[in-house]
């Protein structure tokens, strides 16, 4: 009876294909992560500035009176 198994060449070709796909995909994933991180930081800054502006309005009325 003959055993069914993968040859070394088949395994190496498969690993090579997986490596190429990973090499093409990883930079895209990193760029998306950095973009999300930047958006999150900008939202945090906007929230802080908005809160500061609201506090100033509550304390000193409208900007025309400054």
PDBQT receptor file of N, H, CA, C and O in Angstrom, charges set to zero:
ATOM      1  N   UNK A   1       0.838  -1.171   0.000  1.00  0.00    +0.000 N 
ATOM      2  CA  UNK A   1       0.000   0.000   0.000  1.00  0.00    +0.000 C 
ATOM      3  C   UNK A   1       0.894   1.250   0.000  1.00  0.00    +0.000 C 
ATOM      4  O   UNK A   1       1.904   1.317   0.700  1.00  0.00    +0.000 OA
ATOM      5  N   UNK A   2       0.490   2.222  -0.801  1.00  0.00    +0.000 N 
ATOM      6  H   UNK A   2      -0.330   2.168  -1.370  1.00  0.00    +0.000 HD
ATOM      7  CA  UNK A   2       1.279   3.442  -0.939  1.00  0.00    +0.000 C 
ATOM      8  C   UNK A   2       0.741   4.511   0.014  1.00  0.00    +0.000 C 
ATOM      9  O   UNK A   2      -0.465   4.755   0.041  1.00  0.00    +0.000 OA
ATOM     10  N   UNK A   3       1.608   5.145   0.789  1.00  0.00    +0.000 N 
ATOM     11  H   UNK A   3       2.588   4.946   0.767  1.00  0.00    +0.000 HD
ATOM     12  CA  UNK A   3       1.204   6.208   1.703  1.00  0.00    +0.000 C 
ATOM     13  C   UNK A   3       1.071   7.515   0.937  1.00  0.00    +0.000 C 
ATOM     14  O   UNK A   3       1.868   7.809   0.046  1.00  0.00    +0.000 OA
ATOM     15  N   UNK A   4       0.065   8.290   1.290  1.00  0.00    +0.000 N 
ATOM     16  H   UNK A   4      -0.583   8.052   2.014  1.00  0.00    +0.000 HD
ATOM     17  CA  UNK A   4      -0.127   9.601   0.662  1.00  0.00    +0.000 C 
ATOM     18  C   UNK A   4       0.513  10.653   1.559  1.00  0.00    +0.000 C 
ATOM     19  O   UNK A   4       0.228  10.720   2.755  1.00  0.00    +0.000 OA
ATOM     20  N   UNK A   5       1.373  11.465   0.978  1.00  0.00    +0.000 N 
ATOM     21  H   UNK A   5       1.605  11.410   0.006  1.00  0.00    +0.000 HD
ATOM     22  CA  UNK A   5       2.055  12.504   1.743  1.00  0.00    +0.000 C 
ATOM     23  C   UNK A   5       2.489  13.610   0.792  1.00  0.00    +0.000 C 
ATOM     24  O   UNK A   5       2.554  13.416  -0.422  1.00  0.00    +0.000 OA
ATOM     25  N   UNK A   6       2.782  14.762   1.357  1.00  0.00    +0.000 N 
ATOM     26  H   UNK A   6       2.729  14.920   2.344  1.00  0.00    +0.000 HD
ATOM     27  CA  UNK A   6       3.281  15.886   0.566  1.00  0.00    +0.000 C 
ATOM     28  C   UNK A   6       4.787  15.749   0.396  1.00  0.00    +0.000 C 
ATOM     29  O   UNK A   6       5.492  15.295   1.298  1.00  0.00    +0.000 OA
ATOM     30  N   UNK A   7       5.257  16.142  -0.757  1.00  0.00    +0.000 N 
ATOM     31  H   UNK A   7       4.685  16.510  -1.489  1.00  0.00    +0.000 HD
ATOM     32  CA  UNK A   7       6.705  16.141  -0.967  1.00  0.00    +0.000 C 
ATOM     33  C   UNK A   7       7.287  17.418  -0.385  1.00  0.00    +0.000 C 
ATOM     34  O   UNK A   7       6.571  18.380  -0.108  1.00  0.00    +0.000 OA
ATOM     35  N   UNK A   8       8.577  17.405  -0.211  1.00  0.00    +0.000 N 
ATOM     36  H   UNK A   8       9.158  16.624  -0.437  1.00  0.00    +0.000 HD
ATOM     37  CA  UNK A   8       9.259  18.580   0.327  1.00  0.00    +0.000 C 
ATOM     38  C   UNK A   8       9.067  19.785  -0.595  1.00  0.00    +0.000 C 
ATOM     39  O   UNK A   8       8.893  20.908  -0.121  1.00  0.00    +0.000 OA
ATOM     40  N   UNK A   9       9.098  19.559  -1.878  1.00  0.00    +0.000 N 
ATOM     41  H   UNK A   9       9.239  18.647  -2.263  1.00  0.00    +0.000 HD
ATOM     42  CA  UNK A   9       8.927  20.652  -2.845  1.00  0.00    +0.000 C 
ATOM     43  C   UNK A   9       7.546  21.287  -2.711  1.00  0.00    +0.000 C 
ATOM     44  O   UNK A   9       7.418  22.510  -2.759  1.00  0.00    +0.000 OA
ATOM     45  N   UNK A  10       6.520  20.468  -2.545  1.00  0.00    +0.000 N 
ATOM     46  H   UNK A  10       6.623  19.475  -2.506  1.00  0.00    +0.000 HD
ATOM     47  CA  UNK A  10       5.157  21.002  -2.398  1.00  0.00    +0.000 C 
ATOM     48  C   UNK A  10       5.029  21.853  -1.139  1.00  0.00    +0.000 C 
ATOM     49  O   UNK A  10       4.402  22.912  -1.164  1.00  0.00    +0.000 OA
ATOM     50  N   UNK A  11       5.612  21.400  -0.062  1.00  0.00    +0.000 N 
ATOM     51  H   UNK A  11       6.121  20.540  -0.042  1.00  0.00    +0.000 HD
ATOM     52  CA  UNK A  11       5.560  22.146   1.194  1.00  0.00    +0.000 C 
ATOM     53  C   UNK A  11       6.302  23.473   1.060  1.00  0.00    +0.000 C 
ATOM     54  O   UNK A  11       5.814  24.506   1.517  1.00  0.00    +0.000 OA
ATOM     55  N   UNK A  12       7.476  23.450   0.437  1.00  0.00    +0.000 N 
ATOM     56  H   UNK A  12       7.873  22.610   0.065  1.00  0.00    +0.000 HD
ATOM     57  CA  UNK A  12       8.257  24.679   0.282  1.00  0.00    +0.000 C 
ATOM     58  C   UNK A  12       7.555  25.675  -0.636  1.00  0.00    +0.000 C 
ATOM     59  O   UNK A  12       7.586  26.878  -0.375  1.00  0.00    +0.000 OA
ATOM     60  N   UNK A  13       6.929  25.200  -1.694  1.00  0.00    +0.000 N 
ATOM     61  H   UNK A  13       6.903  24.223  -1.906  1.00  0.00    +0.000 HD
ATOM     62  CA  UNK A  13       6.189  26.096  -2.596  1.00  0.00    +0.000 C 
ATOM     63  C   UNK A  13       5.017  26.731  -1.859  1.00  0.00    +0.000 C 
ATOM     64  O   UNK A  13       4.767  27.928  -1.997  1.00  0.00    +0.000 OA
ATOM     65  N   UNK A  14       4.301  25.930  -1.078  1.00  0.00    +0.000 N 
ATOM     66  H   UNK A  14       4.505  24.958  -0.966  1.00  0.00    +0.000 HD
ATOM     67  CA  UNK A  14       3.164  26.455  -0.309  1.00  0.00    +0.000 C 
ATOM     68  C   UNK A  14       3.628  27.511   0.696  1.00  0.00    +0.000 C 
ATOM     69  O   UNK A  14       3.002  28.564   0.819  1.00  0.00    +0.000 OA
ATOM     70  N   UNK A  15       4.706  27.239   1.406  1.00  0.00    +0.000 N 
ATOM     71  H   UNK A  15       5.214  26.383   1.306  1.00  0.00    +0.000 HD
ATOM     72  CA  UNK A  15       5.240  28.219   2.363  1.00  0.00    +0.000 C 
ATOM     73  C   UNK A  15       5.703  29.481   1.650  1.00  0.00    +0.000 C 
ATOM     74  O   UNK A  15       5.536  30.584   2.170  1.00  0.00    +0.000 OA
ATOM     75  N   UNK A  16       6.286  29.327   0.461  1.00  0.00    +0.000 N 
ATOM     76  H   UNK A  16       6.422  28.431   0.039  1.00  0.00    +0.000 HD
ATOM     77  CA  UNK A  16       6.699  30.503  -0.314  1.00  0.00    +0.000 C 
ATOM     78  C   UNK A  16       5.517  31.360  -0.711  1.00  0.00    +0.000 C 
ATOM     79  O   UNK A  16       5.584  32.587  -0.627  1.00  0.00    +0.000 OA
ATOM     80  N   UNK A  17       4.430  30.731  -1.145  1.00  0.00    +0.000 N 
ATOM     81  H   UNK A  17       4.375  29.735  -1.213  1.00  0.00    +0.000 HD
ATOM     82  CA  UNK A  17       3.220  31.478  -1.524  1.00  0.00    +0.000 C 
ATOM     83  C   UNK A  17       2.641  32.191  -0.318  1.00  0.00    +0.000 C 
ATOM     84  O   UNK A  17       2.249  33.353  -0.414  1.00  0.00    +0.000 OA
ATOM     85  N   UNK A  18       2.584  31.512   0.813  1.00  0.00    +0.000 N 
ATOM     86  H   UNK A  18       2.903  30.567   0.892  1.00  0.00    +0.000 HD
ATOM     87  CA  UNK A  18       2.075  32.144   2.046  1.00  0.00    +0.000 C 
ATOM     88  C   UNK A  18       2.953  33.324   2.435  1.00  0.00    +0.000 C 
ATOM     89  O   UNK A  18       2.442  34.357   2.870  1.00  0.00    +0.000 OA
ATOM     90  N   UNK A  19       4.256  33.187   2.285  1.00  0.00    +0.000 N 
ATOM     91  H   UNK A  19       4.671  32.349   1.932  1.00  0.00    +0.000 HD
ATOM     92  CA  UNK A  19       5.179  34.282   2.601  1.00  0.00    +0.000 C 
ATOM     93  C   UNK A  19       4.968  35.493   1.711  1.00  0.00    +0.000 C 
ATOM     94  O   UNK A  19       4.996  36.628   2.186  1.00  0.00    +0.000 OA
ATOM     95  N   UNK A  20       4.755  35.258   0.418  1.00  0.00    +0.000 N 
ATOM     96  H   UNK A  20       4.731  34.336   0.032  1.00  0.00    +0.000 HD
ATOM     97  CA  UNK A  20       4.527  36.367  -0.518  1.00  0.00    +0.000 C 
ATOM     98  C   UNK A  20       3.219  37.081  -0.186  1.00  0.00    +0.000 C 
ATOM     99  O   UNK A  20       3.165  38.311  -0.169  1.00  0.00    +0.000 OA
ATOM    100  N   UNK A  21       2.177  36.317   0.075  1.00  0.00    +0.000 N 
ATOM    101  H   UNK A  21       2.221  35.318   0.061  1.00  0.00    +0.000 HD
ATOM    102  CA  UNK A  21       0.880  36.928   0.420  1.00  0.00    +0.000 C 
ATOM    103  C   UNK A  21       1.005  37.734   1.708  1.00  0.00    +0.000 C 
ATOM    104  O   UNK A  21       0.461  38.834   1.802  1.00  0.00    +0.000 OA
ATOM    105  N   UNK A  22       1.709  37.206   2.690  1.00  0.00    +0.000 N 
ATOM    106  H   UNK A  22       2.151  36.312   2.613  1.00  0.00    +0.000 HD
ATOM    107  CA  UNK A  22       1.900  37.933   3.951  1.00  0.00    +0.000 C 
ATOM    108  C   UNK A  22       2.700  39.210   3.722  1.00  0.00    +0.000 C 
ATOM    109  O   UNK A  22       2.394  40.252   4.301  1.00  0.00    +0.000 OA
ATOM    110  N   UNK A  23       3.719  39.127   2.882  1.00  0.00    +0.000 N 
ATOM    111  H   UNK A  23       3.968  38.281   2.412  1.00  0.00    +0.000 HD
ATOM    112  CA  UNK A  23       4.554  40.308   2.610  1.00  0.00    +0.000 C 
ATOM    113  C   UNK A  23       3.756  41.402   1.902  1.00  0.00    +0.000 C 
ATOM    114  O   UNK A  23       4.040  42.587   2.077  1.00  0.00    +0.000 OA
ATOM    115  N   UNK A  24       2.773  41.018   1.116  1.00  0.00    +0.000 N 
ATOM    116  H   UNK A  24       2.542  40.055   0.974  1.00  0.00    +0.000 HD
ATOM    117  CA  UNK A  24       1.939  42.007   0.432  1.00  0.00    +0.000 C 
ATOM    118  C   UNK A  24       0.845  42.568   1.334  1.00  0.00    +0.000 C 
ATOM    119  O   UNK A  24       0.401  43.700   1.144  1.00  0.00    +0.000 OA
ATOM    120  N   UNK A  25       0.415  41.787   2.305  1.00  0.00    +0.000 N 
ATOM    121  H   UNK A  25       0.776  40.867   2.459  1.00  0.00    +0.000 HD
ATOM    122  CA  UNK A  25      -0.715  42.184   3.151  1.00  0.00    +0.000 C 
ATOM    123  C   UNK A  25      -0.293  43.004   4.370  1.00  0.00    +0.000 C 
ATOM    124  O   UNK A  25      -0.997  43.941   4.745  1.00  0.00    +0.000 OA
ATOM    125  N   UNK A  26       0.812  42.681   4.983  1.00  0.00    +0.000 N 
ATOM    126  H   UNK A  26       1.384  41.920   4.678  1.00  0.00    +0.000 HD
ATOM    127  CA  UNK A  26       1.217  43.315   6.245  1.00  0.00    +0.000 C 
ATOM    128  C   UNK A  26       1.371  44.835   6.138  1.00  0.00    +0.000 C 
ATOM    129  O   UNK A  26       0.893  45.532   7.034  1.00  0.00    +0.000 OA
ATOM    130  N   UNK A  27       2.008  45.397   5.100  1.00  0.00    +0.000 N 
ATOM    131  H   UNK A  27       2.396  44.832   4.372  1.00  0.00    +0.000 HD
ATOM    132  CA  UNK A  27       2.103  46.861   5.033  1.00  0.00    +0.000 C 
ATOM    133  C   UNK A  27       0.739  47.554   5.000  1.00  0.00    +0.000 C 
ATOM    134  O   UNK A  27       0.567  48.628   5.576  1.00  0.00    +0.000 OA
ATOM    135  N   UNK A  28      -0.214  46.937   4.331  1.00  0.00    +0.000 N 
ATOM    136  H   UNK A  28      -0.074  46.065   3.864  1.00  0.00    +0.000 HD
ATOM    137  CA  UNK A  28      -1.561  47.504   4.280  1.00  0.00    +0.000 C 
ATOM    138  C   UNK A  28      -2.196  47.507   5.667  1.00  0.00    +0.000 C 
ATOM    139  O   UNK A  28      -2.831  48.484   6.064  1.00  0.00    +0.000 OA
ATOM    140  N   UNK A  29      -2.026  46.430   6.388  1.00  0.00    +0.000 N 
ATOM    141  H   UNK A  29      -1.510  45.636   6.066  1.00  0.00    +0.000 HD
ATOM    142  CA  UNK A  29      -2.587  46.347   7.742  1.00  0.00    +0.000 C 
ATOM    143  C   UNK A  29      -1.936  47.364   8.674  1.00  0.00    +0.000 C 
ATOM    144  O   UNK A  29      -2.618  47.970   9.500  1.00  0.00    +0.000 OA
ATOM    145  N   UNK A  30      -0.638  47.553   8.550  1.00  0.00    +0.000 N 
ATOM    146  H   UNK A  30      -0.084  47.061   7.878  1.00  0.00    +0.000 HD
ATOM    147  CA  UNK A  30       0.067  48.524   9.387  1.00  0.00    +0.000 C 
ATOM    148  C   UNK A  30      -0.415  49.941   9.072  1.00  0.00    +0.000 C 
ATOM    149  O   UNK A  30      -0.612  50.750   9.979  1.00  0.00    +0.000 OA
ATOM    150  N   UNK A  31      -0.604  50.237   7.784  1.00  0.00    +0.000 N 
ATOM    151  H   UNK A  31      -0.444  49.580   7.047  1.00  0.00    +0.000 HD
ATOM    152  CA  UNK A  31      -1.066  51.574   7.389  1.00  0.00    +0.000 C 
ATOM    153  C   UNK A  31      -2.468  51.846   7.941  1.00  0.00    +0.000 C 
ATOM    154  O   UNK A  31      -2.747  52.947   8.416  1.00  0.00    +0.000 OA
ATOM    155  N   UNK A  32      -3.341  50.853   7.879  1.00  0.00    +0.000 N 
ATOM    156  H   UNK A  32      -3.115  49.958   7.493  1.00  0.00    +0.000 HD
ATOM    157  CA  UNK A  32      -4.694  51.032   8.416  1.00  0.00    +0.000 C 
ATOM    158  C   UNK A  32      -4.666  51.249   9.921  1.00  0.00    +0.000 C 
ATOM    159  O   UNK A  32      -5.425  52.057  10.455  1.00  0.00    +0.000 OA
ATOM    160  N   UNK A  33      -3.785  50.522  10.604  1.00  0.00    +0.000 N 
ATOM    161  H   UNK A  33      -3.168  49.865  10.171  1.00  0.00    +0.000 HD
ATOM    162  CA  UNK A  33      -3.671  50.685  12.055  1.00  0.00    +0.000 C 
ATOM    163  C   UNK A  33      -3.187  52.092  12.405  1.00  0.00    +0.000 C 
ATOM    164  O   UNK A  33      -3.714  52.724  13.320  1.00  0.00    +0.000 OA
ATOM    165  N   UNK A  34      -2.184  52.580  11.676  1.00  0.00    +0.000 N 
ATOM    166  H   UNK A  34      -1.755  52.066  10.932  1.00  0.00    +0.000 HD
ATOM    167  CA  UNK A  34      -1.668  53.929  11.936  1.00  0.00    +0.000 C 
ATOM    168  C   UNK A  34      -2.732  54.982  11.650  1.00  0.00    +0.000 C 
ATOM    169  O   UNK A  34      -2.830  55.977  12.368  1.00  0.00    +0.000 OA
ATOM    170  N   UNK A  35      -3.531  54.767  10.603  1.00  0.00    +0.000 N 
ATOM    171  H   UNK A  35      -3.451  53.959  10.020  1.00  0.00    +0.000 HD
ATOM    172  CA  UNK A  35      -4.599  55.718  10.282  1.00  0.00    +0.000 C 
ATOM    173  C   UNK A  35      -5.637  55.753  11.399  1.00  0.00    +0.000 C 
ATOM    174  O   UNK A  35      -6.080  56.828  11.802  1.00  0.00    +0.000 OA
ATOM    175  N   UNK A  36      -6.026  54.585  11.897  1.00  0.00    +0.000 N 
ATOM    176  H   UNK A  36      -5.667  53.711  11.570  1.00  0.00    +0.000 HD
ATOM    177  CA  UNK A  36      -6.993  54.537  12.997  1.00  0.00    +0.000 C 
ATOM    178  C   UNK A  36      -6.423  55.206  14.241  1.00  0.00    +0.000 C 
ATOM    179  O   UNK A  36      -7.144  55.897  14.960  1.00  0.00    +0.000 OA
ATOM    180  N   UNK A  37      -5.145  55.006  14.496  1.00  0.00    +0.000 N 
ATOM    181  H   UNK A  37      -4.559  54.444  13.912  1.00  0.00    +0.000 HD
ATOM    182  CA  UNK A  37      -4.497  55.621  15.649  1.00  0.00    +0.000 C 
ATOM    183  C   UNK A  37      -4.502  57.148  15.528  1.00  0.00    +0.000 C 
ATOM    184  O   UNK A  37      -4.766  57.847  16.506  1.00  0.00    +0.000 OA
ATOM    185  N   UNK A  38      -4.214  57.661  14.338  1.00  0.00    +0.000 N 
ATOM    186  H   UNK A  38      -4.000  57.093  13.543  1.00  0.00    +0.000 HD
ATOM    187  CA  UNK A  38      -4.215  59.100  14.094  1.00  0.00    +0.000 C 
ATOM    188  C   UNK A  38      -5.607  59.681  14.263  1.00  0.00    +0.000 C 
ATOM    189  O   UNK A  38      -5.773  60.734  14.878  1.00  0.00    +0.000 OA
ATOM    190  N   UNK A  39      -6.614  58.997  13.719  1.00  0.00    +0.000 N 
ATOM    191  H   UNK A  39      -6.480  58.141  13.219  1.00  0.00    +0.000 HD
ATOM    192  CA  UNK A  39      -8.002  59.464  13.849  1.00  0.00    +0.000 C 
ATOM    193  C   UNK A  39      -8.404  59.506  15.314  1.00  0.00    +0.000 C 
ATOM    194  O   UNK A  39      -9.062  60.449  15.753  1.00  0.00    +0.000 OA
ATOM    195  N   UNK A  40      -8.016  58.499  16.064  1.00  0.00    +0.000 N 
ATOM    196  H   UNK A  40      -7.481  57.732  15.707  1.00  0.00    +0.000 HD
ATOM    197  CA  UNK A  40      -8.334  58.453  17.490  1.00  0.00    +0.000 C 
ATOM    198  C   UNK A  40      -7.689  59.623  18.235  1.00  0.00    +0.000 C 
ATOM    199  O   UNK A  40      -8.330  60.253  19.077  1.00  0.00    +0.000 OA
ATOM    200  N   UNK A  41      -6.431  59.913  17.929  1.00  0.00    +0.000 N 
ATOM    201  H   UNK A  41      -5.910  59.402  17.245  1.00  0.00    +0.000 HD
ATOM    202  CA  UNK A  41      -5.746  61.034  18.576  1.00  0.00    +0.000 C 
ATOM    203  C   UNK A  41      -6.410  62.365  18.222  1.00  0.00    +0.000 C 
ATOM    204  O   UNK A  41      -6.568  63.230  19.083  1.00  0.00    +0.000 OA
ATOM    205  N   UNK A  42      -6.798  62.528  16.952  1.00  0.00    +0.000 N 
ATOM    206  H   UNK A  42      -6.669  61.825  16.252  1.00  0.00    +0.000 HD
ATOM    207  CA  UNK A  42      -7.448  63.775  16.535  1.00  0.00    +0.000 C 
ATOM    208  C   UNK A  42      -8.802  63.950  17.219  1.00  0.00    +0.000 C 
ATOM    209  O   UNK A  42      -9.160  65.060  17.612  1.00  0.00    +0.000 OA
ATOM    210  N   UNK A  43      -9.549  62.866  17.361  1.00  0.00    +0.000 N 
ATOM    211  H   UNK A  43      -9.258  61.964  17.042  1.00  0.00    +0.000 HD
ATOM    212  CA  UNK A  43     -10.838  62.943  18.059  1.00  0.00    +0.000 C 
ATOM    213  C   UNK A  43     -10.638  63.336  19.517  1.00  0.00    +0.000 C 
ATOM    214  O   UNK A  43     -11.422  64.107  20.072  1.00  0.00    +0.000 OA
ATOM    215  N   UNK A  44      -9.597  62.810  20.129  1.00  0.00    +0.000 N 
ATOM    216  H   UNK A  44      -8.961  62.184  19.678  1.00  0.00    +0.000 HD
ATOM    217  CA  UNK A  44      -9.302  63.145  21.526  1.00  0.00    +0.000 C 
ATOM    218  C   UNK A  44      -8.936  64.626  21.651  1.00  0.00    +0.000 C 
ATOM    219  O   UNK A  44      -9.397  65.300  22.572  1.00  0.00    +0.000 OA
ATOM    220  N   UNK A  45      -8.118  65.133  20.739  1.00  0.00    +0.000 N 
ATOM    221  H   UNK A  45      -7.743  64.586  19.991  1.00  0.00    +0.000 HD
ATOM    222  CA  UNK A  45      -7.734  66.548  20.758  1.00  0.00    +0.000 C 
ATOM    223  C   UNK A  45      -8.951  67.428  20.527  1.00  0.00    +0.000 C 
ATOM    224  O   UNK A  45      -9.127  68.438  21.209  1.00  0.00    +0.000 OA
ATOM    225  N   UNK A  46      -9.795  67.051  19.565  1.00  0.00    +0.000 N 
ATOM    226  H   UNK A  46      -9.652  66.231  19.011  1.00  0.00    +0.000 HD
ATOM    227  CA  UNK A  46     -11.003  67.832  19.295  1.00  0.00    +0.000 C 
ATOM    228  C   UNK A  46     -11.908  67.865  20.518  1.00  0.00    +0.000 C 
ATOM    229  O   UNK A  46     -12.464  68.911  20.853  1.00  0.00    +0.000 OA
ATOM    230  N   UNK A  47     -12.057  66.731  21.184  1.00  0.00    +0.000 N 
ATOM    231  H   UNK A  47     -11.605  65.881  20.912  1.00  0.00    +0.000 HD
ATOM    232  CA  UNK A  47     -12.889  66.669  22.386  1.00  0.00    +0.000 C 
ATOM    233  C   UNK A  47     -12.338  67.588  23.477  1.00  0.00    +0.000 C 
ATOM    234  O   UNK A  47     -13.101  68.298  24.132  1.00  0.00    +0.000 OA
ATOM    235  N   UNK A  48     -11.029  67.578  23.672  1.00  0.00    +0.000 N 
ATOM    236  H   UNK A  48     -10.409  67.002  23.139  1.00  0.00    +0.000 HD
ATOM    237  CA  UNK A  48     -10.404  68.430  24.687  1.00  0.00    +0.000 C 
ATOM    238  C   UNK A  48     -10.616  69.909  24.368  1.00  0.00    +0.000 C 
ATOM    239  O   UNK A  48     -10.972  70.692  25.249  1.00  0.00    +0.000 OA
ATOM    240  N   UNK A  49     -10.397  70.288  23.111  1.00  0.00    +0.000 N 
ATOM    241  H   UNK A  49     -10.108  69.652  22.396  1.00  0.00    +0.000 HD
ATOM    242  CA  UNK A  49     -10.592  71.688  22.716  1.00  0.00    +0.000 C 
ATOM    243  C   UNK A  49     -12.061  72.097  22.824  1.00  0.00    +0.000 C 
ATOM    244  O   UNK A  49     -12.368  73.220  23.223  1.00  0.00    +0.000 OA
ATOM    245  N   UNK A  50     -12.953  71.197  22.474  1.00  0.00    +0.000 N 
ATOM    246  H   UNK A  50     -12.703  70.284  22.150  1.00  0.00    +0.000 HD
ATOM    247  CA  UNK A  50     -14.384  71.494  22.574  1.00  0.00    +0.000 C 
ATOM    248  C   UNK A  50     -14.793  71.708  24.033  1.00  0.00    +0.000 C 
ATOM    249  O   UNK A  50     -15.564  72.616  24.345  1.00  0.00    +0.000 OA
ATOM    250  N   UNK A  51     -14.272  70.869  24.911  1.00  0.00    +0.000 N 
ATOM    251  H   UNK A  51     -13.646  70.132  24.658  1.00  0.00    +0.000 HD
ATOM    252  CA  UNK A  51     -14.567  71.035  26.345  1.00  0.00    +0.000 C 
ATOM    253  C   UNK A  51     -14.007  72.356  26.867  1.00  0.00    +0.000 C 
ATOM    254  O   UNK A  51     -14.666  73.045  27.645  1.00  0.00    +0.000 OA
ATOM    255  N   UNK A  52     -12.804  72.708  26.444  1.00  0.00    +0.000 N 
ATOM    256  H   UNK A  52     -12.269  72.148  25.811  1.00  0.00    +0.000 HD
ATOM    257  CA  UNK A  52     -12.199  73.968  26.880  1.00  0.00    +0.000 C 
ATOM    258  C   UNK A  52     -13.025  75.153  26.395  1.00  0.00    +0.000 C 
ATOM    259  O   UNK A  52     -13.250  76.104  27.143  1.00  0.00    +0.000 OA
ATOM    260  N   UNK A  53     -13.479  75.097  25.137  1.00  0.00    +0.000 N 
ATOM    261  H   UNK A  53     -13.296  74.325  24.529  1.00  0.00    +0.000 HD
ATOM    262  CA  UNK A  53     -14.290  76.184  24.585  1.00  0.00    +0.000 C 
ATOM    263  C   UNK A  53     -15.616  76.306  25.343  1.00  0.00    +0.000 C 
ATOM    264  O   UNK A  53     -16.078  77.412  25.620  1.00  0.00    +0.000 OA
ATOM    265  N   UNK A  54     -16.216  75.175  25.671  1.00  0.00    +0.000 N 
ATOM    266  H   UNK A  54     -15.841  74.276  25.446  1.00  0.00    +0.000 HD
ATOM    267  CA  UNK A  54     -17.477  75.194  26.424  1.00  0.00    +0.000 C 
ATOM    268  C   UNK A  54     -17.264  75.809  27.811  1.00  0.00    +0.000 C 
ATOM    269  O   UNK A  54     -18.088  76.597  28.275  1.00  0.00    +0.000 OA
ATOM    270  N   UNK A  55     -16.173  75.452  28.461  1.00  0.00    +0.000 N 
ATOM    271  H   UNK A  55     -15.504  74.811  28.084  1.00  0.00    +0.000 HD
ATOM    272  CA  UNK A  55     -15.883  76.025  29.786  1.00  0.00    +0.000 C 
ATOM    273  C   UNK A  55     -15.676  77.537  29.697  1.00  0.00    +0.000 C 
ATOM    274  O   UNK A  55     -16.144  78.283  30.557  1.00  0.00    +0.000 OA
ATOM    275  N   UNK A  56     -14.975  77.985  28.656  1.00  0.00    +0.000 N 
ATOM    276  H   UNK A  56     -14.595  77.380  27.957  1.00  0.00    +0.000 HD
ATOM    277  CA  UNK A  56     -14.756  79.422  28.474  1.00  0.00    +0.000 C 
ATOM    278  C   UNK A  56     -16.083  80.133  28.236  1.00  0.00    +0.000 C 
ATOM    279  O   UNK A  56     -16.316  81.209  28.788  1.00  0.00    +0.000 OA
ATOM    280  N   UNK A  57     -16.953  79.544  27.420  1.00  0.00    +0.000 N 
ATOM    281  H   UNK A  57     -16.764  78.670  26.972  1.00  0.00    +0.000 HD
ATOM    282  CA  UNK A  57     -18.256  80.154  27.160  1.00  0.00    +0.000 C 
ATOM    283  C   UNK A  57     -19.075  80.252  28.446  1.00  0.00    +0.000 C 
ATOM    284  O   UNK A  57     -19.747  81.257  28.677  1.00  0.00    +0.000 OA
ATOM    285  N   UNK A  58     -19.023  79.229  29.273  1.00  0.00    +0.000 N 
ATOM    286  H   UNK A  58     -18.477  78.413  29.086  1.00  0.00    +0.000 HD
ATOM    287  CA  UNK A  58     -19.777  79.246  30.527  1.00  0.00    +0.000 C 
ATOM    288  C   UNK A  58     -19.233  80.296  31.494  1.00  0.00    +0.000 C 
ATOM    289  O   UNK A  58     -19.986  80.889  32.267  1.00  0.00    +0.000 OA
ATOM    290  N   UNK A  59     -17.929  80.518  31.446  1.00  0.00    +0.000 N 
ATOM    291  H   UNK A  59     -17.317  80.036  30.818  1.00  0.00    +0.000 HD
ATOM    292  CA  UNK A  59     -17.307  81.448  32.390  1.00  0.00    +0.000 C 
ATOM    293  C   UNK A  59     -17.333  82.898  31.912  1.00  0.00    +0.000 C 
ATOM    294  O   UNK A  59     -17.481  83.809  32.727  1.00  0.00    +0.000 OA
ATOM    295  N   UNK A  60     -17.192  83.131  30.601  1.00  0.00    +0.000 N 
ATOM    296  H   UNK A  60     -17.072  82.391  29.938  1.00  0.00    +0.000 HD
ATOM    297  CA  UNK A  60     -17.029  84.483  30.097  1.00  0.00    +0.000 C 
ATOM    298  C   UNK A  60     -18.071  84.891  29.056  1.00  0.00    +0.000 C 
ATOM    299  O   UNK A  60     -17.836  85.837  28.304  1.00  0.00    +0.000 OA
ATOM    300  N   UNK A  61     -19.183  84.225  28.993  1.00  0.00    +0.000 N 
ATOM    301  H   UNK A  61     -19.373  83.457  29.604  1.00  0.00    +0.000 HD
ATOM    302  CA  UNK A  61     -20.264  84.514  28.030  1.00  0.00    +0.000 C 
ATOM    303  C   UNK A  61     -19.786  84.323  26.585  1.00  0.00    +0.000 C 
ATOM    304  O   UNK A  61     -18.895  83.516  26.319  1.00  0.00    +0.000 OA
ATOM    305  N   UNK A  62     -20.383  85.065  25.670  1.00  0.00    +0.000 N 
ATOM    306  H   UNK A  62     -21.107  85.720  25.887  1.00  0.00    +0.000 HD
ATOM    307  CA  UNK A  62     -20.096  84.877  24.233  1.00  0.00    +0.000 C 
ATOM    308  C   UNK A  62     -18.779  85.542  23.846  1.00  0.00    +0.000 C 
ATOM    309  O   UNK A  62     -18.302  86.426  24.557  1.00  0.00    +0.000 OA
ATOM    310  N   UNK A  63     -18.186  85.126  22.728  1.00  0.00    +0.000 N 
ATOM    311  H   UNK A  63     -18.573  84.408  22.150  1.00  0.00    +0.000 HD
ATOM    312  CA  UNK A  63     -16.902  85.697  22.297  1.00  0.00    +0.000 C 
ATOM    313  C   UNK A  63     -16.960  87.188  21.975  1.00  0.00    +0.000 C 
ATOM    314  O   UNK A  63     -15.931  87.862  22.028  1.00  0.00    +0.000 OA
ATOM    315  N   UNK A  64     -18.129  87.714  21.645  1.00  0.00    +0.000 N 
ATOM    316  H   UNK A  64     -18.964  87.166  21.602  1.00  0.00    +0.000 HD
ATOM    317  CA  UNK A  64     -18.239  89.146  21.339  1.00  0.00    +0.000 C 
ATOM    318  C   UNK A  64     -17.913  90.006  22.552  1.00  0.00    +0.000 C 
ATOM    319  O   UNK A  64     -17.478  91.147  22.398  1.00  0.00    +0.000 OA
ATOM    320  N   UNK A  65     -18.115  89.482  23.747  1.00  0.00    +0.000 N 
ATOM    321  H   UNK A  65     -18.468  88.555  23.873  1.00  0.00    +0.000 HD
ATOM    322  CA  UNK A  65     -17.874  90.242  24.979  1.00  0.00    +0.000 C 
ATOM    323  C   UNK A  65     -16.455  90.100  25.503  1.00  0.00    +0.000 C 
ATOM    324  O   UNK A  65     -16.105  90.725  26.505  1.00  0.00    +0.000 OA
ATOM    325  N   UNK A  66     -15.638  89.298  24.851  1.00  0.00    +0.000 N 
ATOM    326  H   UNK A  66     -15.923  88.791  24.037  1.00  0.00    +0.000 HD
ATOM    327  CA  UNK A  66     -14.270  89.107  25.315  1.00  0.00    +0.000 C 
ATOM    328  C   UNK A  66     -13.524  90.338  25.028  1.00  0.00    +0.000 C 
ATOM    329  O   UNK A  66     -12.334  90.422  25.331  1.00  0.00    +0.000 OA
TER     330      UNK A  66
